[in-house]
Amino acid sequence: FLTHHLDAENSVDMNLPVQLSSLLDFSHQSKENLEFLDMRTMDLQEIQVNMNSPKTIEKPKQLKDISVWLWTVLLLIIPVERILSKYKKQ
């Protein structure tokens, strides 16, 4: 029990004080006596973890179409290349 990951929920669910008492050899005291001597002042609701699930569902990201931009660049580069080649007489 001591090697498990301990948090507020596990401590309450697995009865950590009772398990520790058995490990520490309090066998001469009864369980009723241990419950009577339990002087915890914090309420169980206060130490429980609030696990709220996210309310918004993220949409998967989609790729944008860039073919319009590619065609625009291509239509600009080809005439410029032809003009330069004519200027250099290739």
C-alpha positions in Angstrom: 0.0 0.0 0.0 2.9 2.4 0.7 4.3 1.9 -2.8 1.1 3.0 -4.6 0.7 6.5 -5.9 -1.1 8.3 -3.0 -3.5 11.2 -3.4 -6.6 12.3 -1.6 -8.9 9.9 -3.4 -6.7 6.8 -3.1 -6.2 7.5 0.6 -9.9 7.6 1.3 -10.8 4.7 -1.1 -8.1 2.3 0.2 -8.6 3.2 3.9 -5.0 4.4 4.3 -5.2 5.0 8.1 -6.4 1.4 8.7 -3.8 0.0 6.4 -1.1 2.0 8.1 -2.3 0.9 11.5 -2.0 -2.7 10.5 1.5 -2.1 9.2 2.6 -0.3 12.4 1.4 -3.2 14.5 -1.4 -1.6 16.5 -3.0 -5.0 16.8 -3.6 -4.4 20.6 -6.0 -1.6 19.7 -9.3 -2.5 18.1 -10.6 -0.9 15.0 -13.5 0.8 16.8 -10.9 2.4 19.1 -8.9 3.6 16.2 -12.0 5.1 14.6 -12.8 6.9 17.9 -9.3 8.3 18.1 -9.4 9.5 14.6 -9.3 13.3 15.0 -9.4 14.5 11.4 -11.2 17.8 11.0 -11.4 18.0 7.2 -14.6 16.9 5.5 -14.4 14.2 2.8 -15.9 16.6 0.2 -13.1 19.1 0.9 -10.2 16.7 0.1 -11.8 15.1 -3.0 -10.4 16.1 -6.3 -12.7 18.0 -8.8 -12.4 16.2 -12.1 -14.2 18.4 -14.6 -14.1 17.3 -18.2 -13.6 20.0 -20.8 -16.9 21.2 -22.2 -15.5 22.3 -25.6 -14.5 19.7 -28.1 -11.6 20.8 -30.3 -12.1 20.3 -34.0 -9.2 18.6 -35.8 -7.2 21.1 -37.7 -7.6 21.1 -41.5 -5.1 22.0 -44.1 -5.9 25.0 -46.2 -5.9 24.9 -50.0 -2.9 26.8 -51.3 -3.2 25.8 -55.0 -4.5 29.3 -55.9 -1.3 30.8 -54.5 0.9 28.3 -56.2 -0.8 29.0 -59.6 -0.4 32.7 -59.1 3.3 32.4 -58.3 3.8 30.1 -61.3 2.0 32.5 -63.7 4.2 35.3 -62.5 7.5 33.4 -62.6 7.2 31.9 -66.1 6.7 35.2 -67.9 9.5 36.8 -65.9 11.8 33.9 -66.7 10.9 34.2 -70.5 11.5 38.0 -70.5 14.9 37.5 -68.8 15.9 34.8 -71.2 15.0 36.9 -74.2 16.9 39.9 -72.6 20.0 37.7 -72.1 19.5 36.1 -75.6 19.5 32.5 -74.6 
